[in-house]
Amino acid sequence: MDNLEILISIVAAIGLFTHSLESFSKNLRGRANEKIKNVLGRFTDSKIRAIFIGFTATAVIQSSSAVVAIVISFVDSGIILFHNALPVLLGSNLGTTLTAWLVSFKVDTIGIVLLALGFVLGYFKGKMGMIGKPIFYLGLILFSLELISEQLGPIKESEELIHYLSFASNPIIGVLLGAVITAICQSSSVTIGLSIILCGQGFLELDSAIAIMVGSNIGTTSTAFIAAMNLSLVAKRTALANLVFNGIGLLIFLPFSKLFVSLIQMINVGITFQVAYAHLIFNLIITIVILPFTKPIGNLIEKKVN
């Protein structure tokens, strides 16, 4: 297999992963949309509950972008108050960590089983037929991840690729790379998933993957601005708050990036699980740090953006 064939195979596998993740999200979102909207509208008056709702909604539909877009539309229509929406945004960031764990596990066999099960269930009518599609797409996600890993195999010895990826070990370059890839793909899940796979294949070191992960948090905020573009001032404030939260996370990370990487390396598991732990711990720290200050941050945004 020549280099062009390898490249086409890798792009096709990544395309399959992106499509399956998007289809899984859309399918579940379509079925759970009303329930998610009702919960978001009714139970965001408590910060802890709002974080839990943001986490759960994102974990279920595997798309923080979708959850943030729903939140922005609800703020715009007055269903959720601006200040009540802010903890939901933090919870949504936490919800994305589930993807990292999903990718970290070697679940290719389960993927094939779910593909077959979803395909068969799709021929039934009623509830069994309804759950067939999400099961099928979940299986496709897991299967495509393994396919990406296999297609990367032949280029393990590419010194040129390893050389370029090594630049991501610089935290600033790594963060920029993660932000750009996520903004293009409109999915932090894709960026994080690919980073973990590249780590597992030996292309990326832990410090590079963590920097890219932090950058993906910044890149995903572009979706919020797109969603708020033609909406009211309060919707734009919500999108800005999402950027501010992730920007604060970045500012906390950069001075302590080497220390953070060293602490994660102390967790004695494989590198793919270390990335998953890093993603969870980072977002958890940011949530704990920012949560007590959501109101003053919100007040400042209201004062400056008018």
C-alpha positions in Angstrom: 0.0 0.0 0.0 1.5 3.3 -1.1 1.4 6.6 0.9 -1.6 8.0 -1.1 -3.7 4.8 -0.3 -2.7 5.0 3.3 -3.7 8.7 3.5 -7.1 8.0 1.8 -7.7 5.1 4.2 -7.0 7.2 7.2 -9.1 10.1 6.0 -12.0 7.7 5.2 -11.7 6.1 8.7 -11.7 9.6 10.4 -14.7 10.5 8.2 -16.6 7.4 9.3 -15.8 8.2 13.0 -17.0 11.8 12.6 -20.2 10.8 10.7 -21.0 8.0 13.2 -20.5 10.4 16.2 -22.7 13.1 14.5 -25.4 10.6 13.6 -25.4 9.1 17.1 -25.8 12.6 18.6 -28.5 13.6 16.1 -30.5 10.4 16.6 -30.5 10.6 20.4 -31.0 14.3 20.3 -34.1 13.8 18.2 -35.5 11.3 20.6 -34.6 13.0 23.8 -34.9 16.7 22.7 -38.2 17.4 24.5 -37.1 15.7 27.7 -33.8 17.6 27.7 -35.5 20.9 27.0 -38.0 20.3 29.8 -35.2 19.4 32.3 -33.1 22.3 31.2 -36.0 24.7 31.6 -37.2 23.5 35.0 -34.1 22.5 37.0 -31.4 25.1 36.5 -32.1 27.2 39.5 -29.5 25.3 41.6 -25.9 25.5 40.6 -25.1 21.8 41.4 -28.3 20.6 39.7 -27.5 22.8 36.6 -24.0 21.3 36.4 -25.4 17.8 36.7 -28.0 18.5 33.9 -25.3 19.9 31.6 -23.1 16.9 32.3 -25.8 14.4 31.8 -27.3 15.9 28.6 -23.8 16.1 27.0 -22.9 12.6 28.1 -26.1 11.2 26.7 -26.0 12.9 23.3 -22.2 13.1 23.0 -22.2 16.7 21.9 -21.4 19.6 24.1 -22.0 21.9 21.1 -25.6 20.7 20.8 -26.2 21.2 24.5 -24.6 24.7 24.5 -26.7 25.6 21.4 -29.9 24.5 23.2 -28.9 26.5 26.3 -28.2 29.6 24.3 -31.6 29.3 22.5 -33.3 28.9 25.9 -31.6 32.0 27.3 -32.6 33.9 24.2 -36.3 32.9 24.6 -36.2 33.5 28.4 -36.8 29.9 29.4 -33.5 29.9 31.3 -32.1 33.0 33.0 -28.6 34.1 31.9 -27.0 33.4 35.3 -28.7 30.0 35.7 -27.3 29.0 32.3 -23.7 29.5 33.3 -23.3 26.3 35.5 -24.9 24.3 32.7 -22.0 25.3 30.4 -19.5 24.1 33.0 -21.4 20.8 33.3 -21.4 20.4 29.5 -17.5 20.5 29.5 -17.5 17.7 32.1 -19.9 15.7 29.9 -17.4 15.6 27.1 -15.0 13.6 29.2 -17.1 10.5 28.6 -15.8 10.4 25.0 -12.2 10.2 26.2 -13.0 7.2 28.4 -14.9 5.5 25.5 -12.0 5.9 23.2 -9.5 4.7 25.8 -11.0 1.3 26.2 -10.2 -1.3 23.6 -13.8 -2.0 22.6 -13.6 -3.0 18.9 -15.3 -6.4 19.6 -18.1 -4.7 21.4 -18.4 -2.3 18.4 -19.0 -5.1 16.0 -21.6 -6.7 18.3 -23.4 -3.4 18.7 -23.4 -2.9 14.9 -25.0 -6.3 14.3 -27.5 -5.8 17.2 -28.5 -2.4 16.0 -28.9 -3.6 12.5 -31.2 -6.5 13.5 -33.2 -4.4 15.9 -33.8 -1.8 13.2 -36.1 -4.3 11.4 -38.4 -4.5 14.4 -41.3 -2.1 14.9 -42.1 -0.2 18.1 -39.6 0.5 20.9 -37.2 -2.2 19.8 -36.9 -0.6 16.4 -36.5 2.8 17.9 -33.4 1.9 20.0 -31.9 0.0 17.0 -30.4 3.2 15.4 -28.6 4.6 18.4 -27.2 1.2 19.2 -26.0 0.8 15.5 -24.3 4.3 15.5 -22.7 3.6 18.9 -21.3 0.4 17.4 -20.1 2.3 14.4 -18.3 4.8 16.6 -16.4 2.1 18.3 -15.7 0.2 15.1 -14.4 3.3 13.3 -12.1 4.1 16.2 -10.4 0.7 15.8 -10.3 1.2 12.0 -8.5 4.5 12.5 -6.0 2.8 14.8 -5.4 0.0 12.2 -4.9 2.5 9.3 -2.3 4.4 11.3 -0.3 1.3 11.7 1.7 1.4 8.4 3.0 4.9 9.1 4.4 4.3 12.5 7.9 4.6 11.2 7.3 7.9 9.5 10.0 10.2 11.0 8.6 13.2 9.2 5.1 12.8 10.8 6.6 12.2 14.2 8.8 15.3 13.8 5.8 17.6 13.0 3.6 16.1 15.8 6.5 16.7 18.2 5.8 20.5 17.9 2.6 19.9 19.9 4.7 19.3 23.0 5.1 23.1 23.2 1.9 23.9 25.2 1.0 27.0 23.2 1.4 25.2 19.8 -0.5 22.2 21.2 -3.3 24.4 22.4 -3.5 26.2 19.1 -3.6 22.9 17.2 -6.4 21.5 19.4 -8.4 24.8 19.0 -8.0 24.9 15.2 -8.9 21.2 14.6 -11.9 21.5 16.9 -13.1 24.7 15.3 -12.9 23.0 11.9 -14.5 19.7 12.9 -17.0 21.5 15.2 -16.4 18.7 17.7 -14.1 18.4 20.6 -14.9 14.7 20.8 -13.3 14.1 17.4 -10.2 16.0 18.4 -9.8 14.2 21.8 -10.6 10.9 20.3 -8.0 11.2 17.6 -5.4 12.5 20.2 -5.9 9.4 22.3 -5.6 7.1 19.3 -2.4 8.8 18.2 -1.1 8.4 21.8 -1.9 4.7 21.7 0.0 4.4 18.4 3.0 6.2 19.8 2.7 9.3 17.6 1.8 11.7 20.4 3.4 12.1 23.8 1.3 12.8 26.9 2.2 16.5 27.1 1.2 17.0 23.5 -2.1 15.2 23.9 -3.0 17.2 27.0 -2.2 20.5 25.3 -4.4 19.6 22.3 -7.1 18.6 24.8 -7.0 22.0 26.5 -7.1 23.6 23.0 -10.2 21.6 22.1 -12.1 23.3 24.9 -11.3 26.6 23.3 -12.1 25.5 19.8 -15.5 24.2 20.7 -16.7 27.7 21.8 -16.8 28.7 18.2 -20.1 26.7 17.9 -21.7 28.8 20.6 -20.9 32.0 18.8 -22.3 30.6 15.5 -25.5 29.6 17.4 -25.8 33.1 19.0 -24.9 35.1 15.9 -28.5 36.1 15.0 -30.0 35.9 18.5 -30.5 38.5 21.2 -27.8 40.3 23.3 -28.3 37.9 26.2 -27.6 34.9 23.9 -24.4 36.5 22.8 -23.5 37.1 26.5 -24.0 33.3 27.1 -21.7 32.4 24.2 -19.1 34.8 25.5 -19.4 33.3 29.0 -18.6 29.9 27.5 -15.5 31.3 25.9 -14.5 33.1 29.2 -14.8 29.9 31.2 -12.6 27.9 28.8 -10.2 30.9 28.5 -9.8 30.9 32.3 -9.1 27.2 32.1 -6.4 27.9 29.5 -4.8 30.7 31.6 -4.7 28.3 34.6 -3.2 25.5 32.5 -0.4 27.3 30.7 1.8 28.3 33.7 1.4 24.9 35.3 1.4 22.7 32.2 4.6 20.8 33.1 3.4 20.3 36.7 0.0 19.0 35.5 1.6 16.6 33.0 4.0 15.3 35.8 1.0 14.7 38.1 -0.9 12.8 35.4 2.2 10.7 34.7 2.1 9.6 38.3 -1.2 7.8 37.6 0.2 4.4 36.7 -1.9 3.4 33.8 -1.4 3.3 30.0 -1.0 6.6 28.1 -4.5 6.4 26.6 -6.1 6.2 30.1 -3.7 9.0 31.3 -5.2 11.3 28.6 -8.7 10.4 29.7 -7.8 11.1 33.4 -6.2 14.4 32.4 -9.3 15.4 30.5 -11.5 14.6 33.4 -9.3 16.1 36.1 -8.7 19.3 34.1 -12.4 20.0 33.5 -13.2 19.1 37.1 -10.6 21.5 38.4 -11.9 24.3 36.2 -15.5 23.6 37.2 -14.5 23.7 41.0 -12.5 26.9 40.5 -15.0 28.8 38.4 -18.3 27.7 40.0 -18.2 30.1 43.0 -17.6 33.0 40.7 -20.2 32.4 38.0 -22.3 35.2 39.3 -19.6 37.9 39.4 -18.3 36.7 36.0 -21.9 36.9 34.6 -22.3 40.4 36.1 -19.0 41.6 34.5 -20.1 40.2 31.1 -23.5 42.0 31.5 -21.7 45.2 32.3 -19.2 45.1 29.5 -21.5 43.6 26.7 -24.5 45.9 26.2 
